[in-house]
Amino acid sequence: MKMHVDTAYRSLNKFGEELCGDKVVISRTKDATIAVLADGLGSGVKANILSTLTSSIISTMLEEGATLVEAVETIAKTLPVCNIRKLAYSTFSVIRISDSGEVSLVEFDNPPCIFVRNGRVIDLEGCSEIKDCAGKIVTETHFTVCPGDVISLVSDGIVYAGVGQALNFGWNWENVSEWLAKTTLKETSAPRLAVSLSQAVNELYLGKPGDDSTDLILKVTPRCVVSLLSGPPVHKEDDARIVHNFMTSPGKRVVCGGTSANIVSRVLNRKIETTIHYADPDVPPTGKIEGIDLVTEGVLTLSRTVEILKNYLSHQTDSYYFHVLDQPNGAAMLAKLLLEDCTDLKVYIGRAINPAHQNPGLPADLSIKIKLIEELCALVQQLGKKVEKYYY
């Protein structure tokens, strides 16, 4: 069974620094997800440059087909050791998870990976071996994951959280692991886990992190398809075709737009149930059609959904963001579906222009709604989801 890896990360800058010395790079090939967490020596600009260089080199090499060992050896030869501290200029963790669930992990001086399954921390020592790569001692681990598993890579700012402040000796790896294992039972998505862990660390630092602190969460999920239909086809005779293709697609189904909902209702001969309940005065209410998971208004709802996803991708969100995401309005419900319950998005786009949204004399690709849909698709791709678009 092909699996999807949902990824999310959050970073806290060392107090007083404008740049983070940790860097995360996530990339996807046709059959795997690759993630790199690099921690530059020190903090500020220098650390940021070192971690960016490390993560970029490793990620690019792996995307181009190099093996993990080759990438690590290149970094080991490229980055020297600090003459004063006798430490590597950048530590790193590199993980590659194939769509079949096979995992390769290489760690160099970062805190060990935390692997959680069914609320329990799994010991990976038996799957690991110590290797010498161009004079650098690294740990290489191979194991297999299944849907529901959670993997976390953290920088040392996480395991030392609160040292000398809220805690005498820091949070340590065992405490972080236990916290993560318990939290995976109630926080079910990678984005929520990443934000919750980052917020817990910030609280231990009393809001003034003593070191750059980054957590990267990778959650393995089965494939979850979301199909979205918006806009009437250019030719009315294609109404039945777009609805048929939309309804025969697997997974959850969303209809955006009043005209689109009327077309689906007419072709399927199913009644639209409308509501006048406004959970948010800025977002039009939703409707209901049998067999459709979510029915929303068009332009206003799509615009607000795009805004919500942009806020998440800014990497500045906290727990309040998820309070907004859990609101019972069409935009929040659509954004939540795409962020947390979607691995593949199929979009069925009618290219007919609504005169209320557009000057009919302008090209169809300048339609406000189509522009919003294209922007939405681009944001979903940035989230690491696969997007397919069909035009009518």
DAURGI-V28169 format. One record per residue. N is the residue number from 1. PSI is psi as a letter, one per 40 degrees, with the letter a starting at -180 (none if undefined). Layout:
n=N psi=PSI
n=N psi=PSI
This chain:
n=1 psi=h
n=2 psi=h
n=3 psi=i
n=4 psi=i
n=5 psi=h
n=6 psi=h
n=7 psi=i
n=8 psi=i
n=9 psi=i
n=10 psi=i
n=11 psi=i
n=12 psi=h
n=13 psi=i
n=14 psi=h
n=15 psi=h
n=16 psi=e
n=17 psi=i
n=18 psi=d
n=19 psi=i
n=20 psi=h
n=21 psi=e
n=22 psi=i
n=23 psi=h
n=24 psi=h
n=25 psi=h
n=26 psi=h
n=27 psi=i
n=28 psi=h
n=29 psi=a
n=30 psi=e
n=31 psi=e
n=32 psi=i
n=33 psi=h
n=34 psi=h
n=35 psi=h
n=36 psi=h
n=37 psi=h
n=38 psi=i
n=39 psi=h
n=40 psi=i
n=41 psi=h
n=42 psi=a
n=43 psi=i
n=44 psi=a
n=45 psi=d
n=46 psi=d
n=47 psi=d
n=48 psi=d
n=49 psi=d
n=50 psi=d
n=51 psi=d
n=52 psi=d
n=53 psi=d
n=54 psi=d
n=55 psi=d
n=56 psi=d
n=57 psi=d
n=58 psi=d
n=59 psi=d
n=60 psi=d
n=61 psi=d
n=62 psi=d
n=63 psi=d
n=64 psi=e
n=65 psi=e
n=66 psi=i
n=67 psi=i
n=68 psi=d
n=69 psi=d
n=70 psi=d
n=71 psi=d
n=72 psi=d
n=73 psi=d
n=74 psi=d
n=75 psi=d
n=76 psi=d
n=77 psi=d
n=78 psi=d
n=79 psi=h
n=80 psi=a
n=81 psi=h
n=82 psi=h
n=83 psi=d
n=84 psi=d
n=85 psi=e
n=86 psi=f
n=87 psi=i
n=88 psi=i
n=89 psi=d
n=90 psi=h
n=91 psi=i
n=92 psi=i
n=93 psi=h
n=94 psi=h
n=95 psi=h
n=96 psi=h
n=97 psi=h
n=98 psi=i
n=99 psi=e
n=100 psi=e
n=101 psi=e
n=102 psi=h
n=103 psi=h
n=104 psi=h
n=105 psi=h
n=106 psi=h
n=107 psi=h
n=108 psi=h
n=109 psi=e
n=110 psi=i
n=111 psi=i
n=112 psi=i
n=113 psi=i
n=114 psi=h
n=115 psi=h
n=116 psi=h
n=117 psi=h
n=118 psi=f
n=119 psi=e
n=120 psi=i
n=121 psi=h
n=122 psi=h
n=123 psi=h
n=124 psi=e
n=125 psi=d
n=126 psi=e
n=127 psi=e
n=128 psi=i
n=129 psi=i
n=130 psi=h
n=131 psi=i
n=132 psi=h
n=133 psi=h
n=134 psi=f
n=135 psi=e
n=136 psi=h
n=137 psi=h
n=138 psi=i
n=139 psi=h
n=140 psi=h
n=141 psi=h
n=142 psi=h
n=143 psi=i
n=144 psi=i
n=145 psi=i
n=146 psi=i
n=147 psi=h
n=148 psi=e
n=149 psi=i
n=150 psi=h
n=151 psi=h
n=152 psi=h
n=153 psi=h
n=154 psi=i
n=155 psi=i
n=156 psi=e
n=157 psi=d
n=158 psi=d
n=159 psi=e
n=160 psi=e
n=161 psi=h
n=162 psi=e
n=163 psi=h
n=164 psi=e
n=165 psi=c
n=166 psi=d
n=167 psi=i
n=168 psi=d
n=169 psi=e
n=170 psi=i
n=171 psi=d
n=172 psi=i
n=173 psi=d
n=174 psi=d
n=175 psi=d
n=176 psi=d
n=177 psi=d
n=178 psi=d
n=179 psi=d
n=180 psi=d
n=181 psi=d
n=182 psi=d
n=183 psi=d
n=184 psi=e
n=185 psi=e
n=186 psi=d
n=187 psi=h
n=188 psi=e
n=189 psi=i
n=190 psi=d
n=191 psi=d
n=192 psi=d
n=193 psi=d
n=194 psi=d
n=195 psi=d
n=196 psi=d
n=197 psi=d
n=198 psi=d
n=199 psi=d
n=200 psi=d
n=201 psi=d
n=202 psi=d
n=203 psi=d
n=204 psi=d
n=205 psi=e
n=206 psi=f
n=207 psi=e
n=208 psi=g
n=209 psi=h
n=210 psi=e
n=211 psi=i
n=212 psi=h
n=213 psi=h
n=214 psi=h
n=215 psi=h
n=216 psi=h
n=217 psi=h
n=218 psi=h
n=219 psi=h
n=220 psi=h
n=221 psi=i
n=222 psi=i
n=223 psi=h
n=224 psi=h
n=225 psi=h
n=226 psi=h
n=227 psi=h
n=228 psi=h
n=229 psi=h
n=230 psi=h
n=231 psi=h
n=232 psi=i
n=233 psi=i
n=234 psi=d
n=235 psi=h
n=236 psi=d
n=237 psi=e
n=238 psi=e
n=239 psi=d
n=240 psi=d
n=241 psi=d
n=242 psi=d
n=243 psi=d
n=244 psi=d
n=245 psi=d
n=246 psi=d
n=247 psi=d
n=248 psi=e
n=249 psi=i
n=250 psi=i
n=251 psi=a
n=252 psi=i
n=253 psi=h
n=254 psi=h
n=255 psi=h
n=256 psi=h
n=257 psi=h
n=258 psi=d
n=259 psi=d
n=260 psi=d
n=261 psi=d
n=262 psi=d
n=263 psi=d
n=264 psi=d
n=265 psi=d
n=266 psi=d
n=267 psi=d
n=268 psi=e
n=269 psi=f
n=270 psi=i
n=271 psi=i
n=272 psi=h
n=273 psi=h
n=274 psi=i
n=275 psi=i
n=276 psi=e
n=277 psi=h
n=278 psi=h
n=279 psi=d
n=280 psi=h
n=281 psi=e
n=282 psi=e
n=283 psi=h
n=284 psi=i
n=285 psi=i
n=286 psi=i
n=287 psi=a
n=288 psi=h
n=289 psi=h
n=290 psi=h
n=291 psi=e
n=292 psi=h
n=293 psi=d
n=294 psi=h
n=295 psi=h
n=296 psi=i
n=297 psi=i
n=298 psi=c
n=299 psi=d
n=300 psi=d
n=301 psi=d
n=302 psi=d
n=303 psi=d
n=304 psi=d
n=305 psi=d
n=306 psi=d
n=307 psi=d
n=308 psi=d
n=309 psi=d
n=310 psi=d
n=311 psi=d
n=312 psi=d
n=313 psi=e
n=314 psi=e
n=315 psi=f
n=316 psi=e
n=317 psi=i
n=318 psi=a
n=319 psi=d
n=320 psi=d
n=321 psi=d
n=322 psi=d
n=323 psi=d
n=324 psi=d
n=325 psi=d
n=326 psi=e
n=327 psi=i
n=328 psi=f
n=329 psi=i
n=330 psi=d
n=331 psi=d
n=332 psi=d
n=333 psi=d
n=334 psi=d
n=335 psi=d
n=336 psi=d
n=337 psi=d
n=338 psi=d
n=339 psi=d
n=340 psi=e
n=341 psi=f
n=342 psi=h
n=343 psi=d
n=344 psi=h
n=345 psi=h
n=346 psi=h
n=347 psi=h
n=348 psi=h
n=349 psi=h
n=350 psi=h
n=351 psi=e
n=352 psi=i
n=353 psi=h
n=354 psi=h
n=355 psi=d
n=356 psi=d
n=357 psi=e
n=358 psi=i
n=359 psi=h
n=360 psi=e
n=361 psi=e
n=362 psi=i
n=363 psi=i
n=364 psi=d
n=365 psi=e
n=366 psi=e
n=367 psi=h
n=368 psi=d
n=369 psi=d
n=370 psi=d
n=371 psi=d
n=372 psi=d
n=373 psi=d
n=374 psi=d
n=375 psi=d
n=376 psi=d
n=377 psi=d
n=378 psi=d
n=379 psi=d
n=380 psi=d
n=381 psi=d
n=382 psi=d
n=383 psi=e
n=384 psi=e
n=385 psi=i
n=386 psi=h
n=387 psi=h
n=388 psi=h
n=389 psi=h
n=390 psi=h
n=391 psi=i
n=392 psi=none
